[in-house]
């Protein structure tokens, strides 16, 4: 009985090994072909059936178990890569396009006329305090004649001196007549002080429009480049194009905002200088009018 059992066991050992080998081979082939079979049979399986469930489970397992290099690459920037490249000022201007040229011209004009207005709208140049105070004091003390006062005004040459000269030419006339001459001269000088104001207004208006036009051109070029390269699934390329297109808008605002601020500043500056000029000229009129000269003669006679 023991010998027979041993002989049976000896005959069964190769069969067990053979079955194990076949089972391992089938398992290996199944594991290799299972992802492809699952993808091929998954769409044809009935919804809710056991085959569909096993197919979806096989796809999920295969996707998880797939090596890193076999997975589909995800579109997007690599590590450390920026969507919008940055560079120096010249590179930024070059990326902005052709409309950056008129924007740079507007910024240059803004700088030139801004410096010119800051120099010429100084209080000491429009209404020199030392000259005005000395002239008024000498007129009050009757140290100047009409000719000497005109020579002093023409020698000074400031806007205040020109208004004083227009008043002194009416020396001895009624105050109303002298005031009218002073008002006319003051209006001419104030209009001269307000020159170049339209330059700032024009830059503040045209700058954003040029920037917007450059942005539209940049977006059109960006969309054409993305569509032509066949990279509609690459949002990084589209973002880079948008970044370059918005350069002109930023430049337009950088030019327009200072232009508007300077326009407001110089307008208020001219208004303050006009009020100061009117007050100072009124003091001169009070000393050279017919009424003031007659009052002075009466005091001298009395």
C-alpha positions, 0 to 999 in steps of 0.5 A: 500500500505504501509502495503504491501510494509512493508510486502514485505520488511520484507520477503526480509530481510531474503533472503538478509541475506541468500544470503550475507551469501552464498556469504561470504562463497563462497568468503572464500572458494575461497580465501582458494582454489585459490592458489592451483587451480591456481597452478594446472590449471596454467600449463594447461591454454592456453598461452595468454588466460584469464584463463592463465592470471588470473592463473598467477595473482593468483599465483603472488598474492598468493606468495605476500600474503603468510605468512612469515613462509609458503614461501620456505626457501632460501638457504644461510648462516644465519645472522651472520654466516661466510662461511669460519670458522676461528680459531687459528693457530692449527685449520688452520693447522689441516684443511689444511690436511696431506700435511701441515706436509711437508710444516711446515717441509720446513718452519722449515728448512728455518728458521734454515738454514736462521739463520745459513747463516745470522750468518756465512756470516757476513763480520767480520767473512769472511774477518775480517777487523782488522786482514786483515789490521794489517797483510798487515801493518806488511807485508809492514813494513817487521815486519813478516817473512814467518813463523810468517805470517803463524802462524797468519793466522792459528790462525785466521782461517777465510776464508780470513786467509786461502786464505792468508795462501795459498798465503804466502806458495808461499812466494818469488815466482813470482806474477803469481804463487802466484795469481794462488794459491790464486785463487784456495784457494779463489774458495774453500772458496767461494764454502764453503760459497755458501753451503746450497744455494740449500736448499733455492732453493729447498724450493722455488720450492717444497713449491708451488707444495706441496700447489697445491697438497694439494689444489687438494686433498682438492677440491676432498674431498669437492666435495665428501662431498657435493655430498654425503650429497645431498646439491648440492643447498648449495653454502655455503658448497662448499665455505667452502670446497674451503676455507679449500682447499686453506689453503695449497696453501697459506701456500706453497706461504708463505714458497716459497716467503721468500725462494726465497728472502733469496736465492737471498740475500745470493747469492748476499752476497757471491758475494760481499764477494768474491770480497772483499776477492779478493781485500784484497788478492791482497794486500797481494800478492803485498807484498810477491811476488818475484817482491815486495821482490826484489824491497824492497831489491834494495831500502834497498841497495840503 
